[in-house]
Amino acid sequence: MQLTVYDGADTIGGNKILLQDSGVNLFFDFGINFNLRNRYFEEYLVPRSRRGLLDMFHLGLLPPLRNIYRPDLEIADVDVWSRLRLPYPVQQIELHGVLLSHAHLDHSGHISFLRQGIPVVTSLCTAYIAKAIQDSSRSDFEKEVCYLIPRVESNGLLESGHYKKFPAEQRPFAVCDCAPPSSAGFWQSLPTSRGMVCCDLKMIEAIEGLPVKAFPVDHSIFGATAFAVETSAGWVVYTGDLRMHGKRGHLTRAFAQAARDLAPVALICEGTHVDARVAIGEAEVHARALKVVRGCRNLVIADFGPRNLERLLTFRDIARDCGRKLVVATKDIYLLQAASLADGSVTPPERDEAILVYKETRRLDSWEEDIYAAYAGRCVTPHELKANGRDYVLCFSFWDINELIDVDPDPGAVYLYSSSEAFDEEQRIDIARLMNWLKLFQMQPVGLPDPQTGKPSDSEKGFHASGHITGPDLLELIETIGPGVVIPVHTQNHEFFRSNIEPGRLRQPEKGVPIIL
Ligand SMILES: [Zn+2]
């Protein structure tokens, strides 16, 4: 049995971990390595979909494995395989499945390039959230996680096949945490006029004879799952991304107990946030943000990470407790609807009276028009936000900030930043830009990082809870599970593992080099 970390060995995200045992080949996640991608690309400079796999191979963004990628992304004028820029040999394998831990693109995005027919095994909630993200995003060849749009070559360039002749092709997803619902309307429908060759959700407990177990865990996106696979060498456990300090921290603890019972030979664990000794919990964020909203007599704008439904529901509760309504974008409604179909604890937004929809002034996609029609009496215009700002908490992010020109809030409105620190130069520049907007509208910033350091000052801390486990909590998790070896991924702090795990038990992965167990 061997494990090869093709990506995620020394970066935050991009996990692509190949497990090979008795002729069975599985990946734990197949995400985008944004660290590497951002070395070459940015917002408007992106891989060229018209050249298919060429850009991805030339820049070393995909593992050199023949037979796993979409044939429709190869191009006639270049042998893309001659362009691989990686220091290790090309292998040919039959890939039997991807175990997808959650729907963040640094774990899921590059599934887009896998050939149709390879099963994606995940939780029902992750399947639905991944589909909602794809449905509500602009068409993008790095976001074809749930279904792909066939490409055809014309004059050496790839383009999407005509929507009348080339239906989308849904990937075969299998869920391992519950039986899929019998009415799969959402799963089988597309929000565009293109048809789709559908693939029913299945339930599975093994892949090619290897038993698989799934455990729900706490992370900053619903549906996050840890996996265990029983191999000829014993159980291999993979944490995905997780933490103990969210509102669902009990799930991570229950996972640790259940994984312990398997006496695993290996634990592949994340280590994003191990520098932190203590965590700000979601409950603390709730308490601090509640105080700010209570003290404001004007509009409050809440800025938090996209798809962080836990934070969205935190602000929904705060708004309700302060006699306000939460105003969200059509994308959030779409995502909430999908999550509520998969997770009974999420109230469907159409039945949640505390949630209203922001009426944007732009051309709409048809799925957005459907939402505006369904929420006809519950749409809030910029004009209404200006007139009665104190009745609302508006969910916005930096990328919506030009909408402020329409909202034109009264001076003294609050901008509550409830998102992660600025980690790099680009993000610090965006914070400085955001501050210019707030100054222009005389808004009061709360929780914003300092544009010089990227970190919030002491008085501005406590408005964001990280999605990732702290160092002490991770050591407790490892101690509880008691694996034969520990393989850290999704981290840049290997020193933490060297100084806390006995040398005989630690296997530091090296990109593309198999670890044999
Ligand atoms: Zn994540």
Residues whose N, C-alpha, C, O or C-beta is under 5 A from the ligand:
A	BS01	ZN	H104 D241
